[in-house]
């Protein structure tokens, strides 16, 4: 799956190219730049002069003859596109990941930031190396000043939950606190045991 920042940049770039192309098309036609600079647009090119329209009478008649369902389908597609764009915008405004965290204590050092993904990867790597831990997953959520840390530890069948929690607090979480200068954020730890096949006794 494409990461969310890369997906956002791709969608923004695509939308920007579409809007730029449409704007240049209208600009060239409205200012009559084809005729002024002796440019020959491709055959069938729309909007080649100030008096041109996007859909002429012949085009409107042709599309109207497609049946009663044509224009409702076009309107529904446009409404769906607008709703998807609104949903995407609201998703950006209600971003659940802080993106970057200030580093250097209180007040933080100006211009020094740490990506939340880098911090979560570091905590996960150190947590996964703890005794009795088979796997670790870390996710940092919330706003930069009020972030939360969610840790999921998969224990081996021999792992002890109490000892693992103590090692987590004294190890990875303490290291993250010293490295970033940030106070301990609210941390939620979920423990689960790795699945293993039962031993067969003969």
N, C-alpha and C positions, 0 to 999 in steps of 0.2 A: 504494500500500500504506500502511496506517495505521502511523505510527511506533510503536515498541515501548512507550515510556512511555504514549502515549495509549491503546494497546490494553490495557495492564495496568490503567490507571485505569478503562477501560470495563468490563473483566471484573470488577474488584473492585466497582465500583458495581452491576453487575447481580447479582453474588452477594450483595452486601449487601442489596439490595432484596428478593431472594427470601427470604433468611434472616429479614429483618425482618418481611416479610409473614407467613411461617409462624409466627414467634414470637408476633406479635400475635394471630394466629388461635387458637393454642393457649392463650395467656394469657387472652383474652376468654372462651373456653369453660371453662377450668379454674377461673377465679374467678367464673364464672356472672354476668358483667357484663351480659349481655343482659337477664336477668331482673331484676337489681338496679336497673338504670337504665331499665327499660321500653323497651329498644331492640328493634326488630324487624329481624332479619337478613333478607337477600334470600331468596327461595324457592330451596330446594335448597342453601342454604349449609351446608357441613360444620362439624361441631364447634360446636354452638350451646349446649351444656351440659356439665357435668362428667361425665355418664354417657355421652356420645356417643363413638363410635369413628369413626376415619377410614374404615374399610371395614366395613360391617355384614354380617350373614349373607347378605342378599339380594345385595349387591354381590359378595361373595366367591364365591357360587354362580354368579352370572352370568359373572364373569370366568373361573372355573374351567371353565365349559362351552365356552370358546372353542376348546379343543383342547389337546393335550399340549404344543404348541410355545409356548403363551402365557407360562407362568411362566419357562421357560428363556430366552425372549427378553427378558423383563423383567429377569431376573438378569444376563444378558449386557450389557444396556444400562446397568445400574447399575455393573457392574464396569468397563465401558469409561469411564463418566463418572468413576469414582474414579481410574482410571489416567491419564486426561487431566488431572485436577486435580493428581495427584502429579507428573506430568511438568512441568506449568506451575510448580509450586512449586520443583522441583529446578532448572528453568531460571532462576528468579529468584535462587536461592542461588548458582548458578554463573555469575553475570553476567560477561560477557567485556568489558564496557565499564566504564571507571572512573566514568563519570557526571560527576564534577566533580574538578578538580585544585586542590590548594592553590597559592596564589600568594604570592610575596614572599620567595623564597629559603629558606634553612635557618637557624632554624626559620621556617615560613611564618607570615604574618600571620593572626592569629585572625579568623575570620569572613569572610575574603576567599577566594573560590573562583572558578574559571573552568570553565564547562561544556566537556566534552571536544569536543562537536560544534562549539562556537564556535571553539575553537582549531584543530580540523581544517579547518573552513571557511576560516579565515584563512590557514593554511598552503597550502591548495589554491588559493586565489585568487592568492596571491603566486607560487606555483610555476607556475601556469598562464600567468603573464605573463612568464616567463623566455624569453629568445631560444631558438628551436628547439623549444619545447614547445607542442604542440597542445592537450593537455588534461592535467589533474592530478586525482587522487583520493587523499584522505588518510583514514586510519582509525586511531583511537587505541584500543588494546586494553589489557587487563590491569587491575591494581588501581591505585588512586590513587597509591600510593607506588612502584609498580613497573610503570609503564605502558610500552607500546611504540608506536612510530609506524610505520605501514605506508604507504608512498607509492608510487603507481603513476603514472608519467609516460608519456604518449604523445607521442613525438617526431615532428616533421615529417620528411619524407625528407631534409631538409638538416641536421637536428639532429646535433650531435656529442655522444655519450654522456659522454666525459670532461669536456668543458667544461660540460655541463649539470649533472653531479654537483658540480663545483666551485662553480658558481653557486648550486646548491641549498643547499650547506653554508654558503656565505658570505652568502646572502640569506635565504630564508624560515626555515631552521632557526636561523640566528643571530638573526634578529628575534624568533622565538618564545622563544628562550632569554633574550634581554634583556627581553622584555615580561613574562614570567612569573617570572623569577628561578629557574627550575628548571634542574637540570643536564641535559646532553644525554642523552635516553633512548636505549635501543637502537632504532636506526632501520633499517628494511628498505626498500630502494628497488628497485622493479621498472621496467625500461625496456622499452618497446615502441614500434614504429614504426606510425604511422597508415597505414591502407590507402589506397592511391591507385590510380586507374585508370591503366593504362599509356598512355603517349603514342603516338598513332598517327602514323606517318611516311608521308607520301604522296610 
